[in-house]
């Protein structure tokens, strides 16, 4: 090669090398851009597929009447994907968390042939029935209420320690200081991790399974029903379970006749709760239904405030046993039974009574007996009924005041129509009776027409 040819070759290489390098760099950038666009499109397609699956699940649930499964939380939009040193990777676990919402909107149209305490006229509680005529006005009252409307959320989260399940639910039925109001009221605020549970939910001493298919809000007076803050541990056994819990103590003390003689003493005397309640239950499940035995042990105390030199106090041990069962009958029919007995456990009962009361100038635990018997009948896929009765009877003490609770009786029967799994119309007849310590009785009769729309889903 002569020297002119060599110079020409060198000239060509020098002028084309930058172009080739730039072309290679452009190709690399184009590849990265296409990879990013592909990742974004795949993420969007996965999100759309998840949405389609959720819609299909909800449609199937509406057709079958079953609650839809929890839907997985969607990842953030593709624009929120962060680029790490290893390339583009999502900074979330798409399978870690799921949440499901559910609830119902309900209106109760009630006609009360008698009258009850106004703060609780949206439901029938025997303890609110007057034993003296005219105490709450003339007979006859119409009540229209949406207090039973509910909303709840259930979620699941996968963690290195195991699956965490959470439950939050509230309704609009005010109780306690909010009695009579249509206001936010927590029912459940509960978390479970394996056998460990904590928060507020149904007491470990109760069996919610025996609550009948009624549309009245309060329900049977003679069953254990209390939602309590607690710390619980459940041990699963084959076809059964054992659970033990420490629960918030619920003390109650009535000064009785001493409070009538001295209102100041009645105001100063109050229950104290030095220790948590210890509860446990064993539940055995079979093809025919289940049986559960629960127990509670508690320390009951009272004291008087602001009375130097005259500080009566007292302490009693409260205890109780609660035997319940649900028996499968014909088709979907169920028999629901419960018997509870103990001393100083009135605050666990669904309605009425007191834990401690005076007897022979001492505070004593009041004896309690509760009985519940209901039959849930399913006439067809759309028609059903529930009928039965419940009694809460206390062995009152000799220095309780005349107006205090002695015995409460509750009975009901209904006919329910569900033209669609998420829609219910119900007509219910209710009877309640209260007997006080003085032996006086008051009765109430009412009818209730309820309309309910249920909903559920996930996002």
Backbone torsions as a table, in degrees:
resi	resn	phi	psi	omega
1	UNK	NA	127.4	179.9
2	UNK	-77.4	172.4	-172.6
3	UNK	-69.4	-25.6	178.4
4	UNK	-71.7	-40.3	178.1
5	UNK	-64.2	-40.1	178.7
6	UNK	-61.5	-44.2	-179.9
7	UNK	-63.9	-38.1	179.9
8	UNK	-64.6	-40.8	178.8
9	UNK	-64.3	-42.3	178.2
10	UNK	-62.3	-37.8	-179.7
11	UNK	-64.9	-43.5	-179.7
12	UNK	-63.0	-44.9	-179.4
13	UNK	-63.1	-41.6	-178.2
14	UNK	-67.0	-34.1	-177.2
15	UNK	-83.7	-26.4	-177.4
16	UNK	-94.4	-21.2	-177.9
17	UNK	-59.5	-47.0	179.0
18	UNK	-60.2	-37.8	-179.8
19	UNK	-65.1	-42.7	179.7
20	UNK	-64.8	-41.7	178.9
21	UNK	-63.6	-44.7	179.9
22	UNK	-62.7	-38.2	179.0
23	UNK	-63.4	-41.4	178.9
24	UNK	-64.1	-42.2	179.2
25	UNK	-63.4	-40.1	178.8
26	UNK	-63.2	-40.3	177.9
27	UNK	-62.7	-42.0	179.0
28	UNK	-62.0	-43.8	179.3
29	UNK	-63.9	-40.4	179.6
30	UNK	-63.9	-39.3	177.9
31	UNK	-62.6	-46.5	179.9
32	UNK	-61.7	-41.7	-179.8
33	UNK	-63.0	-43.2	179.6
34	UNK	-66.0	-38.0	178.0
35	UNK	-63.5	-41.8	178.7
36	UNK	-64.0	-44.4	179.1
37	UNK	-63.0	-39.3	178.5
38	UNK	-63.5	-42.9	179.2
39	UNK	-62.5	-40.4	179.0
40	UNK	-65.0	-44.6	179.9
41	UNK	-63.8	-38.6	177.9
42	UNK	-64.6	-40.7	179.1
43	UNK	-64.0	-42.5	178.9
44	UNK	-64.9	-39.9	178.7
45	UNK	-65.3	-40.3	178.1
46	UNK	-63.5	-40.3	179.0
47	UNK	-64.2	-42.8	178.4
48	UNK	-64.7	-39.9	177.9
49	UNK	-63.6	-39.1	178.2
50	UNK	-64.5	-40.5	177.9
51	UNK	-62.5	-42.5	178.3
52	UNK	-62.9	-41.2	178.6
53	UNK	-63.5	-42.4	179.4
54	UNK	-61.9	-42.1	178.6
55	UNK	-64.3	-41.2	179.5
56	UNK	-64.9	-40.6	178.7
57	UNK	-64.0	-42.8	-179.1
58	UNK	-66.2	-39.6	177.7
59	UNK	-62.1	-43.2	179.0
60	UNK	-64.9	-38.6	179.3
61	UNK	-64.5	-40.4	178.7
62	UNK	-64.2	-34.8	-179.9
63	UNK	-71.9	-35.7	-175.2
64	UNK	-95.2	-16.8	-178.3
65	UNK	86.2	0.9	179.7
66	UNK	-87.1	150.4	177.2
67	UNK	-66.7	139.5	-179.4
68	UNK	-67.6	148.7	178.5
69	UNK	-67.4	157.7	179.2
70	UNK	-61.4	134.6	179.9
71	UNK	-94.9	140.7	-178.0
72	UNK	-72.1	141.6	175.6
73	UNK	-65.1	133.3	-178.5
74	UNK	-76.8	146.5	175.2
75	UNK	-68.8	163.7	178.4
76	UNK	-64.3	162.3	179.5
77	UNK	-57.5	158.1	-177.5
78	UNK	-55.5	-28.7	-178.9
79	UNK	-63.9	-20.1	-177.8
80	UNK	-89.6	0.7	178.6
81	UNK	-68.4	129.8	-179.3
82	UNK	-98.8	140.6	179.6
83	UNK	-90.5	124.7	178.5
84	UNK	-101.2	178.8	-178.9
85	UNK	-65.4	-21.9	-179.2
86	UNK	-91.5	4.0	-175.9
87	UNK	114.9	-171.8	-177.2
88	UNK	-81.2	117.2	178.5
89	UNK	-139.9	139.2	177.5
90	UNK	-67.4	144.9	-179.4
91	UNK	-102.4	33.7	176.3
92	UNK	-139.7	164.4	173.8
93	UNK	-105.0	106.4	-173.3
94	UNK	-66.5	-17.0	-180.0
95	UNK	-103.0	7.6	-171.1
96	UNK	-80.1	-36.9	-169.5
97	UNK	-129.8	136.7	173.9
98	UNK	-135.8	150.7	-178.9
99	UNK	-144.4	145.6	179.0
100	UNK	-134.2	136.6	175.4
101	UNK	-112.8	155.0	-179.3
102	UNK	-158.3	168.3	177.2
103	UNK	164.2	-169.5	175.3
104	UNK	-157.3	152.9	171.3
105	UNK	-106.8	127.3	-172.9
106	UNK	-136.9	139.1	172.9
107	UNK	-124.4	132.2	179.4
108	UNK	-111.1	125.5	178.3
109	UNK	-111.1	108.5	-169.0
110	UNK	-117.6	137.1	167.2
111	UNK	-119.4	119.3	-179.6
112	UNK	-100.1	118.7	-179.6
113	UNK	-73.2	-19.7	175.6
114	UNK	-115.5	-143.2	174.9
115	UNK	-147.0	149.0	174.6
116	UNK	-129.1	177.1	178.1
117	UNK	-54.7	126.1	-171.5
118	UNK	-56.3	-33.8	-178.1
119	UNK	-64.2	-20.5	-177.5
120	UNK	-124.0	29.0	-177.5
121	UNK	-76.6	-6.3	177.7
122	UNK	-83.5	1.5	177.7
123	UNK	-151.7	169.8	179.7
124	UNK	-107.7	109.0	172.9
125	UNK	-115.9	118.3	178.8
126	UNK	-53.4	-34.3	-178.2
127	UNK	-66.3	-14.9	-179.8
128	UNK	-98.5	2.8	178.9
129	UNK	-81.1	130.6	179.8
130	UNK	-73.6	143.5	175.1
131	UNK	-99.7	1.4	174.8
132	UNK	-123.4	126.5	-174.1
133	UNK	-59.1	135.7	175.3
134	UNK	81.6	5.3	-176.5
135	UNK	-59.9	-36.2	-179.9
136	UNK	-113.7	18.5	176.7
137	UNK	110.5	-177.2	-178.6
138	UNK	-68.2	157.5	-179.6
139	UNK	-67.0	147.6	175.9
140	UNK	99.2	118.7	179.8
141	UNK	-156.6	138.4	173.8
142	UNK	-103.1	130.3	179.2
143	UNK	-126.1	130.7	174.3
144	UNK	-124.0	123.5	-169.6
145	UNK	-141.0	144.0	171.5
146	UNK	-113.1	19.7	-174.2
147	UNK	-64.9	-22.5	-179.2
148	UNK	-82.3	-2.4	176.1
149	UNK	-57.7	135.1	-174.4
150	UNK	-132.5	155.8	172.1
151	UNK	-144.6	136.0	-178.8
152	UNK	-144.5	159.7	178.2
153	UNK	-135.2	137.9	173.5
154	UNK	-129.0	133.4	-177.2
155	UNK	-133.6	160.3	176.4
156	UNK	-135.1	138.9	-178.1
157	UNK	-136.8	125.6	176.8
158	UNK	-84.0	125.3	179.1
159	UNK	-129.6	166.4	175.9
160	UNK	-60.2	-22.3	179.5
161	UNK	-88.0	-8.7	-178.1
162	UNK	128.5	-174.9	-177.7
163	UNK	-78.6	127.7	176.3
164	UNK	-103.2	125.5	177.3
165	UNK	-111.8	131.8	-179.7
166	UNK	-125.1	152.4	-174.7
167	UNK	-146.1	121.5	176.9
168	UNK	-132.2	126.9	-175.8
169	UNK	-147.6	142.2	176.6
170	UNK	-144.5	158.9	171.0
171	UNK	-127.6	-167.6	-174.9
172	UNK	-115.6	18.4	-175.9
173	UNK	-95.3	100.2	-179.0
174	UNK	-70.0	136.8	176.2
175	UNK	-132.6	175.7	179.5
176	UNK	61.5	-127.6	180.0
177	UNK	-69.0	-16.0	178.4
178	UNK	-101.1	14.2	-178.3
179	UNK	-56.6	134.8	179.5
180	UNK	91.3	-9.8	-177.2
181	UNK	-98.4	150.7	169.4
182	UNK	-93.5	96.4	-169.7
183	UNK	-149.4	164.6	179.8
184	UNK	-58.8	127.6	179.6
185	UNK	-140.9	117.9	-177.4
186	UNK	-72.0	131.6	174.0
187	UNK	-101.5	-52.5	-178.9
188	UNK	-133.6	136.4	170.0
189	UNK	-142.9	88.3	-160.5
190	UNK	-135.8	142.6	179.3
191	UNK	-133.3	138.6	176.0
192	UNK	-129.3	136.6	174.3
193	UNK	-134.2	103.5	-173.4
194	UNK	63.2	-128.9	178.8
195	UNK	-84.6	-7.6	-177.4
196	UNK	-88.0	131.8	175.4
197	UNK	-132.6	144.3	178.2
198	UNK	-152.2	154.0	-177.4
199	UNK	122.1	-148.1	178.4
200	UNK	-119.3	130.2	174.7
201	UNK	-161.8	-169.1	179.4
202	UNK	-57.2	137.6	178.9
203	UNK	-56.0	145.6	175.6
204	UNK	-65.8	-15.6	-179.4
205	UNK	-85.1	-12.3	-175.2
206	UNK	-105.1	168.9	175.3
207	UNK	-131.1	98.3	-176.7
208	UNK	-65.4	-17.7	-177.4
209	UNK	-63.7	-24.4	-177.6
210	UNK	-88.2	0.1	176.0
211	UNK	-67.7	124.7	-173.4
212	UNK	-75.0	169.2	-178.8
213	UNK	-83.6	67.2	-179.3
214	UNK	-106.5	161.3	177.5
215	UNK	-102.1	-12.6	171.5
216	UNK	-64.1	145.9	-173.0
217	UNK	-75.7	-45.1	-170.2
218	UNK	-75.9	-50.3	177.2
219	UNK	87.2	-168.3	-171.9
220	UNK	-57.3	133.4	-177.7
221	UNK	-77.1	-23.8	-172.8
222	UNK	-96.0	10.9	177.6
223	UNK	-105.8	155.5	173.4
224	UNK	-73.7	124.9	178.5
225	UNK	-151.7	109.4	-179.9
226	UNK	-156.6	123.0	172.9
227	UNK	-93.0	123.6	-167.2
228	UNK	-133.7	139.5	166.6
229	UNK	-61.9	136.6	-173.7
230	UNK	-163.0	164.9	171.7
231	UNK	-122.5	119.4	-169.6
232	UNK	-130.3	147.5	171.6
233	UNK	-129.7	130.3	-177.5
234	UNK	-114.4	129.5	177.6
235	UNK	-105.9	110.3	178.4
236	UNK	-73.0	138.5	174.8
237	UNK	-128.5	159.0	-178.6
238	UNK	-57.2	120.5	178.9
239	UNK	59.1	21.4	179.3
240	UNK	-162.5	178.7	177.9
241	UNK	-156.5	153.8	175.1
242	UNK	-127.9	132.7	-178.5
243	UNK	-133.6	141.7	177.6
244	UNK	-131.5	143.2	-173.8
245	UNK	-148.1	152.8	166.4
246	UNK	-107.0	121.3	-173.7
247	UNK	-118.8	156.4	175.6
248	UNK	-58.0	126.5	179.3
249	UNK	-74.3	141.7	178.2
250	UNK	-119.4	96.4	-178.3
251	UNK	-89.6	148.9	173.4
252	UNK	-152.2	136.0	179.5
253	UNK	-143.4	129.4	173.7
254	UNK	-107.9	131.1	-178.1
255	UNK	-72.3	-9.3	175.9
256	UNK	63.7	-139.0	-177.6
257	UNK	-65.2	-24.7	179.3
258	UNK	-69.2	-32.6	175.8
259	UNK	-69.5	-30.8	176.8
260	UNK	-73.1	-38.9	179.1
261	UNK	-70.8	-41.5	-178.3
262	UNK	-131.0	93.6	177.7
263	UNK	-57.3	-30.1	178.4
264	UNK	-63.0	-40.5	177.8
265	UNK	-66.8	-40.9	178.5
266	UNK	-60.2	-36.4	179.0
267	UNK	-74.7	-32.6	-175.9
268	UNK	-82.0	-28.2	-178.7
269	UNK	-80.0	128.9	179.7
270	UNK	-150.7	158.1	178.5
271	UNK	-77.0	147.7	173.7
272	UNK	-121.9	156.1	-174.9
273	UNK	-132.6	80.5	-176.5
274	UNK	-73.3	-24.4	-175.1
275	UNK	-130.5	151.1	174.7
276	UNK	-70.4	157.9	174.3
277	UNK	-78.4	139.8	176.6
278	UNK	-103.6	120.4	-179.4
279	UNK	-126.1	153.6	177.7
280	UNK	-154.2	152.9	172.9
281	UNK	-149.0	152.9	173.8
282	UNK	-123.1	127.3	-176.6
283	UNK	-122.6	126.6	179.7
284	UNK	-116.0	123.0	-174.5
285	UNK	-107.5	135.5	-178.9
286	UNK	-136.8	173.5	177.4
287	UNK	-62.4	-32.0	-177.5
288	UNK	-82.9	-8.3	-177.2
289	UNK	143.4	-142.7	177.7
290	UNK	-150.5	161.5	173.0
291	UNK	-134.3	141.9	-178.0
292	UNK	-137.2	136.4	174.3
293	UNK	-120.4	124.1	-178.8
294	UNK	-124.0	153.9	179.1
295	UNK	-140.7	157.6	177.5
296	UNK	-140.4	142.7	174.6
297	UNK	-131.7	129.5	-174.8
298	UNK	-146.7	155.4	176.5
299	UNK	-105.6	124.4	-177.4
300	UNK	-113.0	128.1	179.6
301	UNK	-137.7	156.1	170.0
302	UNK	-140.0	158.8	179.7
303	UNK	-150.0	164.9	174.1
304	UNK	-115.5	134.9	-178.2
305	UNK	-95.2	147.1	169.6
306	UNK	67.0	31.1	178.0
307	UNK	-128.5	73.6	-179.1
308	UNK	-57.3	134.3	179.7
309	UNK	81.5	-8.0	179.6
310	UNK	-143.5	74.5	-171.8
311	UNK	-116.0	69.5	178.8
312	UNK	-64.7	139.6	175.2
313	UNK	-144.9	174.7	-178.6
314	UNK	-164.7	162.9	-178.7
315	UNK	-147.3	135.8	178.8
316	UNK	-138.2	155.9	173.6
317	UNK	-98.1	123.1	176.3
318	UNK	-98.9	146.3	-179.7
319	UNK	-154.0	159.7	178.4
320	UNK	-165.6	155.1	175.1
321	UNK	-126.6	136.5	-177.6
322	UNK	-129.9	110.0	-179.5
323	UNK	-105.2	121.4	-176.9
324	UNK	-133.9	158.6	179.1
325	UNK	-159.4	144.9	169.6
326	UNK	-119.7	124.2	-176.3
327	UNK	-114.1	122.7	177.2
328	UNK	-72.3	131.4	-177.7
329	UNK	-111.5	-136.8	-178.8
330	UNK	-75.3	132.8	179.0
331	UNK	58.4	-122.5	178.5
332	UNK	-95.4	3.3	-177.6
333	UNK	-63.8	150.4	178.6
334	UNK	-141.1	141.5	171.2
335	UNK	-101.5	128.8	-175.8
336	UNK	-120.0	120.3	-172.4
337	UNK	-130.2	147.3	176.0
338	UNK	-157.0	138.6	173.9
339	UNK	-134.2	126.6	179.6
340	UNK	-128.6	138.5	179.4
341	UNK	-144.7	144.3	177.2
342	UNK	173.2	-170.2	178.8
343	UNK	-130.9	131.7	178.1
344	UNK	71.0	33.5	-177.9
345	UNK	-121.7	18.1	-176.4
346	UNK	-59.7	-31.3	-178.3
347	UNK	-69.5	-12.5	173.6
348	UNK	-87.3	-15.8	-176.0
349	UNK	-76.5	154.7	-176.5
350	UNK	-67.0	-25.1	-179.3
351	UNK	-160.0	135.0	167.0
352	UNK	85.7	162.3	171.3
353	UNK	91.9	176.2	-178.0
354	UNK	-143.8	149.7	-178.8
355	UNK	-75.7	-50.4	-177.2
356	UNK	-119.4	143.4	177.8
357	UNK	-150.4	159.8	-177.9
358	UNK	-80.1	139.6	172.2
359	UNK	-148.8	124.9	-178.9
360	UNK	51.7	43.9	175.1
361	UNK	64.8	22.9	174.7
362	UNK	-132.3	157.0	176.0
363	UNK	-87.2	127.0	-179.1
364	UNK	-125.8	150.5	175.2
365	UNK	-74.9	133.5	-177.4
366	UNK	-85.0	133.4	-179.1
367	UNK	-76.9	138.1	-174.4
368	UNK	-129.0	137.7	170.6
369	UNK	-132.7	128.6	178.2
370	UNK	-129.3	139.2	-180.0
371	UNK	-134.0	136.0	176.7
372	UNK	-136.3	134.1	177.8
373	UNK	-145.1	116.7	-179.3
374	UNK	-138.0	154.4	175.3
375	UNK	-127.0	120.7	174.6
376	UNK	-96.3	116.3	-175.6
377	UNK	-111.6	128.8	178.0
378	UNK	-111.2	103.0	-176.0
379	UNK	-71.2	-34.6	179.0
380	UNK	-161.4	-170.7	178.5
381	UNK	-66.2	-21.3	-174.6
382	UNK	-112.8	-21.3	-175.4
383	UNK	-115.7	136.8	178.3
384	UNK	-150.9	164.6	178.4
385	UNK	-144.3	159.1	172.0
386	UNK	-142.4	132.0	179.9
387	UNK	-147.3	147.8	-179.4
388	UNK	166.3	-166.1	-177.7
389	UNK	-148.5	167.1	178.7
390	UNK	-154.2	143.4	-177.6
391	UNK	-134.3	134.1	170.9
392	UNK	-117.3	113.5	-175.1
393	UNK	-121.0	127.5	179.0
394	UNK	-112.0	145.4	174.0
395	UNK	-90.9	88.5	-171.4
396	UNK	-67.3	156.8	-176.9
397	UNK	-99.1	161.5	-166.6
398	UNK	-74.3	-8.8	178.4
399	UNK	-117.7	21.5	172.2
400	UNK	-77.9	153.9	-179.0
401	UNK	-75.0	152.6	-175.3
402	UNK	-58.2	-34.7	-173.1
403	UNK	-81.7	-5.4	-173.9
404	UNK	-73.8	160.3	-176.7
405	UNK	-66.4	133.4	173.7
406	UNK	-119.7	-51.1	-176.7
407	UNK	-148.2	134.3	177.5
408	UNK	-126.1	129.7	-179.5
409	UNK	-118.6	137.3	-177.1
410	UNK	-135.1	134.4	177.1
411	UNK	-146.1	148.7	-179.2
412	UNK	-157.2	160.3	173.7
413	UNK	-150.9	144.2	-177.3
414	UNK	-145.2	171.2	171.8
415	UNK	-136.3	120.6	-174.9
416	UNK	-116.8	139.4	-179.6
417	UNK	-125.1	125.8	178.9
418	UNK	-120.7	87.4	179.8
419	UNK	-65.9	-21.5	177.4
420	UNK	-141.6	146.4	-177.8
421	UNK	-54.1	-24.7	-178.4
422	UNK	-104.0	14.6	-178.5
423	UNK	-136.8	133.8	-177.8
424	UNK	-136.5	138.6	168.9
425	UNK	-122.2	131.9	-177.2
426	UNK	-140.0	139.1	174.9
427	UNK	-120.2	126.3	-174.0
428	UNK	-133.6	140.3	173.8
429	UNK	-110.9	135.4	-175.3
430	UNK	-131.3	148.4	176.5
431	UNK	-134.6	137.1	175.9
432	UNK	-138.5	148.5	178.0
433	UNK	-142.0	137.0	176.0
434	UNK	-120.2	132.3	171.4
435	UNK	-117.0	128.1	-178.7
436	UNK	-96.6	178.0	-175.4
437	UNK	-60.9	-31.5	179.9
438	UNK	-76.9	-4.8	179.9
439	UNK	90.4	2.1	177.9
440	UNK	-78.1	148.5	-179.0
441	UNK	-124.5	148.7	173.1
442	UNK	-133.6	142.3	-178.4
443	UNK	-125.8	153.9	177.1
444	UNK	-140.1	142.7	176.9
445	UNK	-129.2	137.1	178.4
446	UNK	-153.3	159.1	172.2
447	UNK	-120.0	151.3	-179.4
448	UNK	-139.6	126.0	175.0
449	UNK	-111.8	119.9	-173.0
450	UNK	-117.6	139.2	171.3
451	UNK	-122.9	131.0	-176.0
452	UNK	-137.0	134.2	172.5
453	UNK	-118.8	120.2	179.6
454	UNK	-97.0	150.8	177.6
455	UNK	-147.2	157.4	178.2
456	UNK	-164.5	162.7	179.4
457	UNK	168.0	-167.7	179.7
458	UNK	-153.4	168.6	179.3
459	UNK	-146.0	NA	NA
